[in-house]
Amino acid sequence: MEDLDRRLVGLLLADGRMSYTDLGKATGLSTSAVHQRVRRLEERGVVTGYTAQVSPEALGLPLTALISVTPFDPSAPDDVPDRLRHISEIEDCHSVAGVESYILKVRVQTPGTLEDLLARIRTAANVSTRTTVVLSTPWEGRSASAAPRDDA
C-alpha cells in the first residue's frame, strides 16, 4: 500500500466522518482524488466500514469480560462461532492458538447477567469456559496502523 493511502487510512481511523475536502487538505490531494482513493481502498477491502464509537457505560453495560472457550469434544465440527452468533452480548469472537479455541469479549449489566450469559454460551456451543472480568480499560480499539511502529 502506498504511503499516501496509509495516511488516508490513518486520518479515517482518527475521524471516520472526515470530509473528502478535509482529507484533501491534510494530504495535499484534490477532493476528487481523495474520493477516488478512498473508493479504491473500500473496493480492495482495506476500509471495510465506518462505525460510531459509543460508551458501554452509557448504554447500561458497565461490565466487560473475556471468556475463553474450549469445546468438550475436540473432534466435533468447529462451529462455535456459528452457534454463538445470535448472542448479542458477544462483541468479539477470536480464534486463538493454545488450550482454548476462542476468546470472546462480552459486555453485560451485572455479575448476575454475566453468570446467565455464561450458562447460555455453554449450552449453545457445548463448551467449557474460563472467564476474566475486566477491571478497567486504559485504552481500546486502537488500530494496527495507529499503533507505534518499531521502524518509525
N, C-alpha and C positions, 0 to 999 in steps of 0.2 A: 504494500500500500504506500502511496506517495506521502511525503511529509505534509503536504497541503491537505490531503484527505484526513490524515491523522489529526491535524489541527482542527479541522471542521468537526470531526467526531468528538474531540475534547471539548470544544465550545458547546456542542449539543448536549454532551453529558452534564456540563455545568448548568445549562439552561436550555432544556428541550423546547421551550417556547420562543427561543431567539428567532427573530425575523431573518429572512434571506438578506435583507438590506443590512441589518446589523452584522450578520455573519460576513457579508462582503466587506464592510468597513474594517472588521477585525482581521481579515485575511488579505485585503487588497484586491479582491475579485469583484467583478460586477455582480449585481443581483441575479441576472440570468445565468451567469457562470456558476454561482453558488447553487442555484436551483437545480441546474443540470448535474452538478457533482453530488448533491445530496440525493437526488433521484437515483443516480447510479449506485451510490452507497446503499440505498434501500433495495434496489434490484439485486445487488450482489449479496444481500443478507448481512451486510456489516451493520447497518442500522435496521433493527428489527421491530421498532415501535417506539412510541412516546407514551409516558405514563405520568400520573400525578403521584407525588410522594405525600403520604398522609401520616398523621400521628396516631399510632395504635392506641395510645392512652386516651386520646380524644374520641376514639371510636369505642371506648369501653373494653379494650383488650390490653391491659397492662402487663400480663404475664406472658413471657416468651420462654419457650423450652425447645431443646434439641433432643429429638428422640431417635436413638439408634435402633434399627430394626433388623432382626435375624429370623429367617424362616425356620419353622420347626422341622421341615423336611427339605434338606438341601437338594434333593433330587427332583422336587416338584418344579413345574414350569415357573420361570422368573416373571411373574405377572403382578408383583407387589404394587408398582405404580398404578397399573390399571385398576386394581382392587381398591386403591385408596383415593383415586382421582376425585370421587364425589364428596370427599370430606373437606368442607370449606375452610376449616381451621388450619389445614396444612398449607403453609405459604410456599415452601420449597421442598423438593424431594431430590436428594443427591445420591447417586450410585457411588459406593466407596469401596476401596480395597481394604482388606483386614477381616476381622472376625464378623463384623456387621455387614449387611448387604446394602443398606440405605441409611441415610441420616435425614430426618425430617425436621423442618423448622416450623413450629406452630405458635399461634398467638391465641390466648384464651382470657376469660374474665377472672377466674379464681382457681386456687388449687383444686377445688371440688370439680370444676368443669374440666380441668386437666385430667383428673382421675377418670372421669366419664369418657373423655376423648381417648385415653389410653385403652380403655376397655373396647371401645368401638374399633380402634386400629387393630388390636389383637384379634378381634372376632372377624373383621372384614378381610384381613390378609393372612390369618393363620400364622402369626409371628410372635416372637418374644420381643420385649422392648427393654431398653435401658434409657433412662431419662435424665437430662441435665437441665436444671432450671437456670435461666439467665438472671443474674443479679442486677447488672447494669450493662449498657451498651455505649461505650465511649464514642464509637462511630460504626456505621454500617452502610452497605450499598455502594461502596467505593468500587468503581470500575477498574479493570486491569490497566486501562490506558491512563487512568488518573493516578495510579499508584506511582510512588517514586521508582525510578529505574536505575539499576546499577551502572548502566552505560551512559547515564546523563552527566 
